[in-house]
Amino acid sequence: MRIIPVIDLRDQRAVRGASGDRERYRPVASRLRGPREEDLSDPVALVRAYGEELEATTIYVADLDRLEGRGSHDALVPRLLDSAPGARFLWDAGLTGADSLPRALRPAVDAGRLAPILATETLASLQGLAPWPPAEARRAAWPAEAGPVLGLDLEEEGVVARAPDVAAQDDAALLRLAARRGLREAILLSLRRVGTGRGLPRERLLRLRREAPGLRLHAGGGIGSAADLDFLQRAGFAGALVAGALHDGSLTPHRLRQGGWLG
């Protein structure tokens, strides 16, 4: 199990989450510092710090402007990729389905550098929950890391979804559907816990881990201590999405290295 540091983008800055209330997100101020001592609300500087301090090989990026329908950071994505040549980026950008990926970013997807997230919050329908391109082409040409990722956006009860047919499914059913349609990876994100450090919904995560034995799973929202990471590791999760605990110093690079959660 490895940590996956998070970057939320708004108006070309990296911002910090607060209980999923995006209007309250503010530019990142962090105890985490790379050797350059840069302003880590600069997304490129934050990517570099994640690489230098945390040896990050996977980074999660959410484009809040895209998610809210008021712009995009598509032009910034190549700079982020160039800033961490060895890293893979999980990219949550308000995609409505597998066919809504911007054409300019498809080469990065094909190369396995950029994994588009198909999030329940923004899917237009269940039809959009599918690999891109078709599974047979993916098997023939794509690296193992390529392909879309299911973003299972969790409320305290139920799933966050705009499309009626997505909202009608429960969390376990959506995981099983993603696996049947050829997706290999999913993120379980407890939106109301983002930035709170108040811990994970452990029983729910354990249940969902059992429901999707064939999927590589990551979890985020509420992680505030090494105990949360220990739990995810024991439960068989592959990754833990972390931001607030890094920036406020609850999880230091030294402690993460001790746990074997870096790199």
C-alpha positions as CSV (number, residue, x, y, z in Angstrom):
1,M,0.0,0.0,0.0
2,R,1.3,3.4,-0.9
3,I,0.1,7.0,-0.3
4,I,-1.2,9.0,-3.3
5,P,-0.8,12.7,-2.6
6,V,-3.7,14.9,-3.8
7,I,-3.8,18.2,-5.7
8,D,-7.1,20.1,-6.0
9,L,-6.9,22.8,-8.7
10,R,-8.9,26.0,-8.8
11,D,-8.1,29.2,-10.8
12,Q,-4.6,27.8,-11.6
13,R,-3.7,27.3,-7.9
14,A,-3.5,24.3,-5.7
15,V,-6.2,24.5,-3.0
16,R,-7.0,22.5,0.2
17,G,-10.2,20.6,0.7
18,A,-12.7,21.2,3.6
19,S,-15.4,18.6,4.1
20,G,-16.2,18.5,0.4
21,D,-17.5,22.1,0.5
22,R,-15.6,23.4,-2.5
23,E,-16.6,27.0,-1.8
24,R,-14.4,26.9,1.3
25,Y,-11.3,25.5,-0.4
26,R,-8.3,27.9,0.0
27,P,-4.8,28.0,-1.5
28,V,-2.5,25.4,0.0
29,A,-0.3,26.4,2.9
30,S,1.9,23.5,3.9
31,R,4.4,22.2,6.4
32,L,5.6,20.0,3.6
33,R,8.5,21.7,1.8
34,G,10.7,20.7,-1.0
35,P,14.4,21.8,-1.2
36,R,13.4,24.9,-3.2
37,E,11.1,26.2,-0.4
38,E,8.6,27.2,-3.0
39,D,5.0,28.5,-2.6
40,L,3.1,25.1,-2.7
41,S,-0.1,26.7,-3.9
42,D,1.8,26.7,-7.3
43,P,0.6,23.3,-8.7
44,V,4.0,22.6,-10.4
45,A,5.9,23.4,-7.2
46,L,3.5,21.1,-5.3
47,V,4.1,18.2,-7.7
48,R,7.9,18.7,-7.4
49,A,7.6,18.7,-3.6
50,Y,5.5,15.5,-3.7
51,G,8.3,13.9,-5.8
52,E,11.2,15.2,-3.7
53,E,9.7,14.8,-0.2
54,L,7.4,11.8,-0.8
55,E,9.0,9.9,-3.7
56,A,5.4,9.9,-5.2
57,T,4.9,7.6,-8.1
58,T,1.1,8.2,-8.3
59,I,-0.5,11.6,-7.8
60,Y,-4.3,12.4,-7.8
61,V,-5.3,15.7,-9.4
62,A,-8.9,17.1,-9.3
63,D,-9.8,19.9,-11.6
64,L,-12.4,21.8,-9.6
65,D,-13.1,24.3,-12.3
66,R,-13.9,21.5,-14.7
67,L,-16.0,19.7,-12.1
68,E,-18.0,22.9,-11.5
69,G,-18.4,23.7,-15.3
70,R,-16.5,27.0,-15.1
71,G,-13.3,26.4,-17.0
72,S,-10.4,23.9,-17.1
73,H,-6.8,23.3,-16.3
74,D,-6.2,21.1,-19.4
75,A,-3.3,23.3,-20.5
76,L,-1.6,22.8,-17.1
77,V,-1.7,19.0,-17.3
78,P,1.4,18.6,-19.6
79,R,3.4,20.9,-17.2
80,L,2.4,18.7,-14.3
81,L,3.4,15.6,-16.2
82,D,6.8,17.1,-17.1
83,S,7.4,18.0,-13.5
84,A,7.2,14.4,-12.4
85,P,8.5,12.3,-15.3
86,G,8.2,9.0,-13.5
87,A,4.8,9.5,-11.9
88,R,1.3,8.5,-13.0
89,F,-1.5,10.9,-12.5
90,L,-5.1,10.0,-11.6
91,W,-7.1,12.8,-13.2
92,D,-10.6,13.8,-11.9
93,A,-11.9,16.3,-14.4
94,G,-15.7,16.0,-14.4
95,L,-15.8,13.6,-17.3
96,T,-19.3,12.5,-18.2
97,G,-18.2,9.2,-19.7
98,A,-15.4,7.3,-21.5
99,D,-16.0,9.3,-24.7
100,S,-15.5,12.7,-23.1
101,L,-11.8,12.7,-22.7
102,P,-10.1,15.8,-24.3
103,R,-8.4,14.8,-27.5
104,A,-5.2,16.7,-26.7
105,L,-4.7,14.6,-23.6
106,R,-5.2,11.2,-25.2
107,P,-1.5,10.6,-25.9
108,A,-0.8,10.9,-22.2
109,V,-3.6,8.4,-21.5
110,D,-2.3,6.0,-24.1
111,A,1.2,6.2,-22.6
112,G,-0.1,5.3,-19.1
113,R,0.9,8.6,-17.6
114,L,-2.7,10.0,-17.2
115,A,-5.6,7.8,-15.9
116,P,-8.9,9.6,-16.4
117,I,-11.4,9.1,-13.5
118,L,-15.0,8.2,-14.4
119,A,-16.6,9.6,-11.2
120,T,-20.1,8.8,-10.1
121,E,-20.7,12.5,-9.4
122,T,-20.3,13.5,-13.0
123,L,-21.1,10.4,-15.1
124,A,-24.0,11.2,-17.6
125,S,-25.2,7.6,-17.4
126,L,-24.1,4.1,-16.7
127,Q,-23.3,3.7,-20.4
128,G,-20.3,6.0,-19.8
129,L,-18.7,3.6,-17.4
130,A,-16.5,1.7,-19.8
131,P,-12.9,1.5,-20.8
132,W,-11.5,3.8,-23.5
133,P,-10.6,2.8,-26.1
134,P,-12.4,-0.6,-26.5
135,A,-11.1,-3.4,-24.3
136,E,-9.6,-5.4,-27.2
137,A,-7.5,-2.5,-28.4
138,R,-6.4,-1.8,-24.8
139,R,-5.3,-5.4,-24.3
140,A,-3.2,-5.3,-27.5
141,A,-1.5,-1.9,-27.1
142,W,-1.9,-0.3,-23.7
143,P,0.6,-0.5,-20.8
144,A,-0.8,-2.1,-17.7
145,E,-1.3,1.3,-16.0
146,A,-3.4,2.7,-18.8
147,G,-7.2,3.1,-18.8
148,P,-9.9,4.8,-16.9
149,V,-10.5,4.5,-13.2
150,L,-13.9,4.4,-11.4
151,G,-14.3,7.2,-8.9
152,L,-16.9,6.0,-6.4
153,D,-17.9,9.2,-4.7
154,L,-19.4,8.3,-1.3
155,E,-22.0,10.1,0.8
156,E,-22.4,9.0,4.4
157,E,-25.2,6.9,3.1
158,G,-25.3,6.1,-0.6
159,V,-23.4,7.5,-3.6
160,V,-23.0,11.0,-5.0
161,A,-24.4,11.0,-8.5
162,R,-26.3,13.3,-10.9
163,A,-27.5,10.7,-13.4
164,P,-30.6,8.9,-12.2
165,D,-29.5,5.5,-13.4
166,V,-26.1,5.9,-11.5
167,A,-27.9,7.2,-8.3
168,A,-30.2,4.1,-8.4
169,Q,-27.2,1.8,-7.9
170,D,-25.7,1.1,-4.6
171,D,-21.9,1.3,-4.0
172,A,-21.2,-2.4,-4.2
173,A,-23.3,-2.7,-7.4
174,L,-21.3,0.0,-9.1
175,L,-18.0,-1.7,-8.2
176,R,-19.2,-5.0,-9.6
177,L,-20.4,-3.2,-12.8
178,A,-17.1,-1.5,-13.3
179,A,-15.3,-4.8,-13.0
180,R,-17.6,-6.5,-15.5
181,R,-17.1,-3.7,-18.0
182,G,-13.3,-4.1,-17.9
183,L,-12.1,-1.4,-15.5
184,R,-9.3,-2.6,-13.3
185,E,-9.1,0.2,-10.7
186,A,-11.4,2.3,-8.4
187,I,-11.1,5.1,-5.9
188,L,-13.5,5.1,-2.9
189,L,-13.7,8.8,-1.9
190,S,-15.7,9.8,1.2
191,L,-16.4,13.4,0.1
192,R,-17.7,14.8,3.4
193,R,-14.6,13.6,5.2
194,V,-12.1,15.3,2.8
195,G,-9.8,17.6,4.6
196,T,-11.2,16.7,8.1
197,G,-8.7,14.1,9.3
198,R,-11.6,12.5,11.2
199,G,-10.9,9.0,10.1
200,L,-12.2,6.5,7.5
201,P,-15.6,4.7,7.3
202,R,-13.9,1.5,8.1
203,E,-16.7,-1.0,8.1
204,R,-18.0,0.3,4.8
205,L,-14.5,0.1,3.2
206,L,-14.0,-3.4,4.4
207,R,-17.4,-4.4,2.9
208,L,-16.6,-2.8,-0.4
209,R,-13.1,-4.4,-0.5
210,R,-14.8,-7.8,-0.2
211,E,-17.3,-6.9,-2.9
212,A,-14.6,-6.2,-5.5
213,P,-11.8,-8.8,-5.2
214,G,-10.7,-8.3,-8.8
215,L,-10.3,-4.5,-8.6
216,R,-7.3,-2.5,-7.4
217,L,-8.8,-0.2,-4.8
218,H,-7.7,3.2,-3.3
219,A,-9.4,5.1,-0.5
220,G,-9.5,8.7,0.5
221,G,-11.4,11.3,2.6
222,G,-10.7,11.6,6.3
223,I,-7.2,10.1,6.5
224,G,-5.5,11.8,9.5
225,S,-3.0,9.3,11.0
226,A,-0.8,6.4,10.5
227,A,-3.5,4.2,12.1
228,D,-5.7,4.9,9.1
229,L,-2.9,3.9,6.8
230,D,-2.3,0.7,8.8
231,F,-6.0,-0.1,8.5
232,L,-6.0,0.3,4.7
233,Q,-2.8,-1.8,4.3
234,R,-4.3,-4.6,6.4
235,A,-7.5,-4.5,4.5
236,G,-5.8,-5.0,1.1
237,F,-6.1,-1.5,-0.4
238,A,-3.4,-0.4,-2.9
239,G,-3.4,3.3,-2.2
240,A,-4.4,6.0,0.2
241,L,-5.3,9.5,-1.0
242,V,-3.8,12.1,1.4
243,A,-3.5,15.9,1.4
244,G,-4.6,17.6,4.6
245,A,-2.5,15.3,6.9
246,L,0.5,16.1,4.8
247,H,0.0,19.8,4.8
248,D,-0.7,20.1,8.6
249,G,2.1,17.7,9.6
250,S,0.0,14.9,11.0
251,L,1.7,12.6,8.6
252,T,5.4,13.5,8.0
253,P,7.7,12.1,5.3
254,H,9.7,10.4,8.1
255,R,6.7,8.6,9.5
256,L,5.5,7.6,6.0
257,R,8.9,6.2,5.2
258,Q,8.9,4.2,8.4
259,G,5.6,2.6,7.5
260,G,6.9,1.7,4.0
261,W,4.2,3.9,2.4
262,L,6.4,6.0,0.1
263,G,7.5,5.3,-3.5
